[in-house]
Amino acid sequence: MKLAMTNVPPKEGARLARALVEERLAACVSRLPVQSVYRWRGELCEDDEHTLLIKVAAERVDALRARLVALHPYELPEFVVLDVDRAGSLAAYVDWVRAESSGEVAGE
């Protein structure tokens, strides 16, 4: 299991989260309101955004990244992937994430 992160405009968060789960590229996406301060093209920017915490099976990260880049409104979307410590995590949850983001529908 991996935890992927991206930031999006608040109005785009629900659309992207729903698409990723519906397409079975993510088991769950949590949306958190944040305020980001960053430099872009030489200008200091400060924007309200939503951070999407995307729970995904390790083997689906490449497909997730490709789809997120296609759906994302930013010219250069943030896409950061973190390892999840399986031994320290609740194994049943990690298994659920893998099953839900495998790209396969149960029973098929």
C-alpha beads as a LAMMPS data file, in Angstrom:
LAMMPS data file: protein, C-alpha beads

108 atoms
107 bonds

1 atom types
1 bond types

-500.0 500.0 xlo xhi
-500.0 500.0 ylo yhi
-500.0 500.0 zlo zhi

Masses

1 110.0

Atoms # bond

1 1 1 0.000 0.000 0.000
2 1 1 1.051 3.552 -0.749
3 1 1 -0.240 6.952 0.296
4 1 1 -0.221 9.465 -2.557
5 1 1 -0.759 13.175 -2.057
6 1 1 -1.753 16.030 -4.299
7 1 1 -3.167 19.530 -3.850
8 1 1 -6.054 20.868 -5.927
9 1 1 -8.316 23.915 -5.997
10 1 1 -11.153 23.375 -3.484
11 1 1 -13.792 23.247 -6.233
12 1 1 -11.930 20.355 -7.916
13 1 1 -11.321 18.156 -4.860
14 1 1 -14.618 16.275 -4.815
15 1 1 -14.573 15.660 -8.577
16 1 1 -11.054 14.238 -8.570
17 1 1 -11.577 12.151 -5.437
18 1 1 -14.773 10.621 -6.797
19 1 1 -13.215 9.852 -10.194
20 1 1 -10.216 8.074 -8.657
21 1 1 -12.386 5.895 -6.411
22 1 1 -14.977 5.189 -9.121
23 1 1 -12.204 4.126 -11.509
24 1 1 -10.738 1.865 -8.778
25 1 1 -7.426 3.724 -8.824
26 1 1 -7.864 4.525 -5.128
27 1 1 -9.588 2.754 -2.273
28 1 1 -10.240 6.005 -0.439
29 1 1 -9.439 9.680 -0.898
30 1 1 -9.515 12.064 2.066
31 1 1 -9.856 15.801 1.380
32 1 1 -8.286 18.287 3.775
33 1 1 -8.558 22.065 3.428
34 1 1 -5.139 23.738 3.514
35 1 1 -3.562 27.054 2.677
36 1 1 -0.435 26.715 0.544
37 1 1 2.372 29.243 0.233
38 1 1 4.758 28.607 -2.661
39 1 1 6.770 30.241 -5.403
40 1 1 5.588 29.713 -8.985
41 1 1 7.245 31.293 -12.014
42 1 1 9.068 33.778 -9.805
43 1 1 5.985 34.935 -7.898
44 1 1 5.098 34.249 -4.287
45 1 1 1.641 32.668 -4.214
46 1 1 -0.783 31.933 -1.394
47 1 1 -3.840 29.819 -2.220
48 1 1 -6.603 27.873 -0.549
49 1 1 -6.400 24.275 -1.704
50 1 1 -7.527 20.805 -0.774
51 1 1 -4.914 18.163 -0.058
52 1 1 -6.029 14.785 -1.345
53 1 1 -4.665 11.831 0.632
54 1 1 -5.044 8.920 -1.751
55 1 1 -4.814 5.328 -0.495
56 1 1 -3.687 3.017 -3.297
57 1 1 -2.269 -0.462 -3.887
58 1 1 1.473 -0.235 -4.545
59 1 1 1.131 -1.861 -7.957
60 1 1 -1.424 0.771 -9.065
61 1 1 0.694 3.893 -8.423
62 1 1 1.732 4.276 -12.079
63 1 1 -1.872 4.072 -13.307
64 1 1 -2.979 6.475 -10.572
65 1 1 -0.269 8.989 -11.495
66 1 1 -1.161 8.885 -15.193
67 1 1 -4.865 9.409 -14.542
68 1 1 -4.318 12.118 -11.935
69 1 1 -2.105 14.089 -14.316
70 1 1 -4.793 13.763 -17.016
71 1 1 -7.566 14.992 -14.678
72 1 1 -5.626 17.606 -12.700
73 1 1 -6.237 21.286 -13.495
74 1 1 -2.690 22.437 -12.633
75 1 1 0.084 22.740 -15.209
76 1 1 2.449 20.976 -12.785
77 1 1 0.444 18.916 -10.297
78 1 1 1.964 17.815 -7.030
79 1 1 2.173 14.022 -6.867
80 1 1 4.080 12.632 -3.895
81 1 1 3.991 8.963 -2.911
82 1 1 4.788 7.728 0.595
83 1 1 5.437 4.159 1.700
84 1 1 3.080 2.690 4.277
85 1 1 4.590 0.556 7.033
86 1 1 2.559 -2.641 6.683
87 1 1 3.927 -4.133 9.909
88 1 1 2.880 -1.081 11.913
89 1 1 -0.434 -0.600 10.119
90 1 1 -3.696 -2.442 10.568
91 1 1 -3.220 -5.366 8.150
92 1 1 -6.932 -5.704 7.406
93 1 1 -7.065 -2.055 6.291
94 1 1 -3.996 -2.443 4.080
95 1 1 -5.606 -5.541 2.519
96 1 1 -8.833 -3.607 1.941
97 1 1 -6.951 -0.797 0.179
98 1 1 -5.256 -3.295 -2.094
99 1 1 -8.526 -5.051 -2.916
100 1 1 -10.435 -1.815 -3.572
101 1 1 -7.758 -0.220 -5.751
102 1 1 -6.718 -3.338 -7.660
103 1 1 -8.691 -2.325 -10.726
104 1 1 -10.818 -5.453 -10.482
105 1 1 -14.407 -5.666 -9.334
106 1 1 -15.017 -8.320 -6.644
107 1 1 -16.586 -11.466 -8.030
108 1 1 -15.198 -10.972 -11.549

Bonds

1 1 1 2
2 1 2 3
3 1 3 4
4 1 4 5
5 1 5 6
6 1 6 7
7 1 7 8
8 1 8 9
9 1 9 10
10 1 10 11
11 1 11 12
12 1 12 13
13 1 13 14
14 1 14 15
15 1 15 16
16 1 16 17
17 1 17 18
18 1 18 19
19 1 19 20
20 1 20 21
21 1 21 22
22 1 22 23
23 1 23 24
24 1 24 25
25 1 25 26
26 1 26 27
27 1 27 28
28 1 28 29
29 1 29 30
30 1 30 31
31 1 31 32
32 1 32 33
33 1 33 34
34 1 34 35
35 1 35 36
36 1 36 37
37 1 37 38
38 1 38 39
39 1 39 40
40 1 40 41
41 1 41 42
42 1 42 43
43 1 43 44
44 1 44 45
45 1 45 46
46 1 46 47
47 1 47 48
48 1 48 49
49 1 49 50
50 1 50 51
51 1 51 52
52 1 52 53
53 1 53 54
54 1 54 55
55 1 55 56
56 1 56 57
57 1 57 58
58 1 58 59
59 1 59 60
60 1 60 61
61 1 61 62
62 1 62 63
63 1 63 64
64 1 64 65
65 1 65 66
66 1 66 67
67 1 67 68
68 1 68 69
69 1 69 70
70 1 70 71
71 1 71 72
72 1 72 73
73 1 73 74
74 1 74 75
75 1 75 76
76 1 76 77
77 1 77 78
78 1 78 79
79 1 79 80
80 1 80 81
81 1 81 82
82 1 82 83
83 1 83 84
84 1 84 85
85 1 85 86
86 1 86 87
87 1 87 88
88 1 88 89
89 1 89 90
90 1 90 91
91 1 91 92
92 1 92 93
93 1 93 94
94 1 94 95
95 1 95 96
96 1 96 97
97 1 97 98
98 1 98 99
99 1 99 100
100 1 100 101
101 1 101 102
102 1 102 103
103 1 103 104
104 1 104 105
105 1 105 106
106 1 106 107
107 1 107 108
